[in-house]
Amino acid sequence: MTVRNNLNKVLKDIEGYSPRIIAVTKYYDIDKMMEAFQAGLRDFAESRALDSVEKINKIDDTTKAQSIYHFIGHLQTNKVKYVVGLFDYIHSVDSLKVAQCINEVASQKGIIQKILIQVNNANESQKFGICPEQLENLINEVLKMENVELAGLMNIAPLTDDINELQRLFSEMNNLKEGYNLKELSMGMSHDYKIAVENGATMIRLGRILFE
């Protein structure tokens, strides 16, 4: 089984660390998701609100009950109602407006929604996320919300082979997470997960390296 073999390689790469491995299934069908489940993975990530609702609702109840779902894509306020409650974690909260909308919908559904704040500490104009200087204000506002639980921070690092730059960005994220006494740090993908784990990632988001 491809996923099982690939997962074993990843586990060898991160030996000595124990991050939550999130299988990013946005480009893969339910069969691949089930293969990952059978390989022992229980965390799955999607990034397109409507597509992911349709996909998750097709999964059998037993598998669904044993799985944890993460929304990692950019979230527009008009899609919040589909995502809140279906996903255990929303990683990509990048504004007060989105956080307020999540809180409102979670209140209507009578649940507490776990979120992570997306930080764009590389200042890439093509990516979403707030700058580190805005983080404190957003955290303070989120902590006032009754139906949102702030679980941690998330970032998406640049596609670069510059290991020093990746270490700098991941280390900065870990310092922010520790400074605000947060539990989770979602960072690292197929091309940089080893560096992310070495710099404090508690969640790594893996797609291609698991499924191909």
Secondary structure, 3 states (H helix, E strand, C coil): CHHHHHHHHHHHHCCCCCCEEEEECCCCCHHHHHHHHHCCCCEEEECCHHHHHHHHHCCCHHHHHCCEEEECCCCCHHHHHHHECCECEEEEECCHHHHHHHHHHHHHHCCCEEEEEEECCCCCCCCCCECHHHHHHHHHHHCCCCCEEEEEEECCCCCCCCHHHHHHHHHHHHHHHHHCCCCEEECCCCCCHHHHHHCCCCEEEECHHHHC
